[in-house]
Amino acid sequence: VVARRTERLKELQEQLTLPVRTFDGDLQREYIFERVERELDRHQADIRMLVNAAGYGKMGSFAKVDIKEQSGMIDLNCKALTKMIQICLPYFSKGSRILNVASAAAFAPQPGFAVYAASKSYVYSLSLALRTELKSRGIFVTAVCPGPVDTEFFERSGSLPNSFKSSVKVSSKEVVKLALMDSVRKKPVSVYGYAMKSARGLTKLLPYTWITDIMGAANKISEI
């Protein structure tokens, strides 16, 4: 388990009944990947499941969100996820699984959440491509694409801008439960809830110009 907050990792170790090896570090820094890679090599690990769940978003018009936040989203949501898959890949075997946490935001551009949605589109697209590439090795990849989830995410991103998004917020436990079940079923994409499944369907039917106008209004972005 890799995370920045050492105390949270210690709490997790105390809660779990299974042995767990923790790495406290920042996934936007290179040293943490070097630490993980050394341990994988030292133990000649057999990775049965990799879950890439680290990520964050920042709401607001593109011009008003700090450039460090914009770059940070790309570094963590895209680059870190890619690096982790790359260093773990040699230790996968037949039947191994990868769960990449994307977002329902991956299905369409989102004015007011532009970089975050674009970064999750990257995760979504990469997951589908890797699924095909790794199929011959018996490795299965699932992109997890929830809508708003009741986590600490919104403490950093900013509060939800409208009542609709607030009304469809769901429990993280339910999202995780479905994601694991969908992984077992070898599904390429896991989408929790009728609201997000319907939203995904609409993005396939409506022109992107309509979608971006709708999302811009939903995120309360009228101008930069």
LINWO-V845472 format. One record per residue. PSI is psi in radians with two decimals (999 if undefined). Layout:
BEGIN
<<PSI> <PSI>>
END
This chain:
BEGIN
<<2.23> <2.24> <2.80> <-0.62> <1.88> <-0.72> <-0.68> <-0.67> <-0.70> <-0.73> <-0.72> <-0.74> <-0.65> <-0.54> <-0.60> <2.50> <-0.28> <2.68> <2.47> <2.35> <2.19> <2.63> <1.96> <2.08> <2.93> <2.06> <-0.02> <0.09> <2.57> <-0.55> <-0.57> <-0.62> <-0.63> <-0.70> <-0.83> <-0.77> <-0.69> <-0.73> <-0.68> <-0.74> <-0.74> <-0.66> <-0.04> <1.05> <2.65> <1.73> <2.04> <-0.55> <2.28> <2.21> <2.01> <1.74> <-0.09> <2.47> <2.84> <2.89> <2.80> <2.07> <2.68> <2.81> <2.60> <-0.79> <-0.35> <-0.26> <2.32> <2.45> <-0.53> <-0.64> <-0.74> <-0.86> <-0.65> <-0.68> <-0.75> <-0.75> <-0.79> <-0.86> <-0.58> <-1.02> <-0.82> <-0.76> <-0.76> <-0.78> <-0.75> <-0.72> <-0.77> <-0.78> <-0.41> <-0.39> <-0.73> <-0.27> <0.12> <2.69> <3.13> <2.25> <-0.15> <2.73> <2.59> <2.23> <2.03> <2.08> <1.86> <-2.20> <2.75> <-0.34> <-0.29> <-0.33> <-0.27> <2.67> <2.55> <1.68> <2.35> <-0.17> <0.61> <-0.91> <-0.71> <-0.87> <-0.71> <-0.68> <-0.63> <-0.48> <-0.64> <-0.84> <-0.76> <-0.86> <-0.77> <-0.74> <-0.77> <-0.67> <-0.78> <-0.57> <-0.76> <-0.75> <-0.65> <-0.05> <-0.69> <-0.38> <0.00> <0.47> <2.29> <2.36> <2.32> <2.25> <2.14> <2.08> <1.30> <2.88> <-2.62> <2.27> <2.50> <1.45> <-3.01> <-0.05> <-0.78> <-0.19> <-0.53> <-0.66> <-0.49> <2.71> <2.74> <2.37> <-0.17> <2.83> <-0.50> <-0.86> <-0.65> <-0.63> <-0.37> <0.21> <2.41> <2.97> <2.39> <-0.60> <-0.70> <-0.68> <-0.78> <-0.75> <-0.82> <-0.70> <-0.76> <-0.70> <-0.74> <-0.57> <-0.77> <-0.64> <-0.01> <0.59> <2.47> <-0.51> <2.41> <2.03> <2.08> <2.31> <2.57> <-0.60> <-0.81> <-0.57> <-0.67> <-0.73> <-0.72> <-0.72> <-0.70> <-0.62> <-0.36> <-0.36> <-0.66> <2.60> <2.60> <-0.53> <-0.66> <-0.80> <-0.81> <-0.63> <-0.74> <-0.80> <-0.62> <-0.72> <-0.71> <-0.65> <0.10> <0.75> <1.96> <-0.52> <2.83> <999>>
END
